[in-house]
């Protein structure tokens, strides 16, 4: 056998190594595409473990096109769990592209996404009130999504879902608490308080200055709450009932008599 015959296979091997970056068989790794993730602002992501059809010796280089989610712009190897962030009021998405390399042979890249939803909030609430026992209408507005109503500051199951809530019959002022929920993301604790107010109105009467017989006298009433309606009863007047915070006693009348007497104020 000639010396050239012995050298020929070695030359072929060297050429293959040079052409394929050291990978004698020319087989570049194929990375398996990780699953997409969806997280709420402040939640931890799953660990991303890269795998390919090549059992060992593979380096995984990855890039991230949106660092606002809380992940570095690039790295090598598996991606550890991190706290997802979203500083905006709308969902944000990052695309992570991973490229496998082994023995100098670069495989085809694969991409997956991590979407981070914002934290919803309760932007406004409206308390409700009524006189005496009964139902009260309460309202709450979310930044997005729906509103859940609770009877406690933490824990428990919602008693209602919606932007308005009609309470059961109550006879005393009662507090409820609300949270906003959007795409499985919940507003931050503590929940927001909304109060159903049961009012028992009262009145105070301004002192009436003495007047001469035959003249008129004005009587003024101050209700609590201030939006209460005052109904006066005057058997000598037509109509007998007068509404307002003041009433004028008209002649003729006899000294010491009281023609106008306020009744219990109503809302």
C-alpha positions, 0 to 999 in steps of 0.5 A: 500500500502506498503512503498516499493511500494511508494519508488519504483517509486522514486528510478527509477527516481533517477536511471534515473537521475544518468544514464542520467546525470539529463536528466530524459527522456534520450533525448540528443540534436541534433545540426543542422549543420551550413552551410560552409563559403567561404571568402576572406582574410580580409572579415568578416564572418557570425555569426554562431548561433547554434540550436538544436532540444531541444528548451532551456537549451543547451550548445554548445562547439566548437573547431577549428582546424586551428587558421590561419583563425583568429578564436580561437581554442575553445569556448562556444556558438555562434561564432560572426563575425570575420575578416577572415585571410589567410597569405599564397598564397593558400586557407586554411580551418578550420573545426569547430566541435560543441558538444551540451550538456544539463542536462549532456547529450552530443549529437552528434557533427556536423562539418562545414568548413570556407575556406579563400582564399588569396588576389591575386596580380599583380606581374608584368606589361609591358608598351608598346610604339609606334611612332605616333598614333595607338594601343599599347600592354600592359601586366600584370601578376597575382599571380593567377586568371585573370587580369581586365583592367580599365581606372581609378584608382578606380570604373568603369567597366573593359574594358578588361579581360586577361593578355594582352590588345591591346589599342584602337587607341590613339594619346597621352600617356595614362595610364590604371590600372589593378587588379587581381581577383581569386575566387571572391577575388580582389587584394588590392587597389590601382590598378596597373598602366600600361602605353601606351607611344606614342613617338615622336622621336627626334635627336641631331647631334654631332658637326662635326670637320672641315676636309680638302677637299677630306677627309672623315667626320663622322657624329654622331646622338643621337636619343631619344628614344635611340632605334629609327632607324635613316635613312640617305638620300644620293642621291650620295650613293648606296643605297640612304638610310643608317641606323644607328647612324653614317654616313661617308661622302665619297669623292669626295665632294665640300666644303660646301655641305652636302651629308648625311642628317638624316631624321625623326627617326623611331622606 
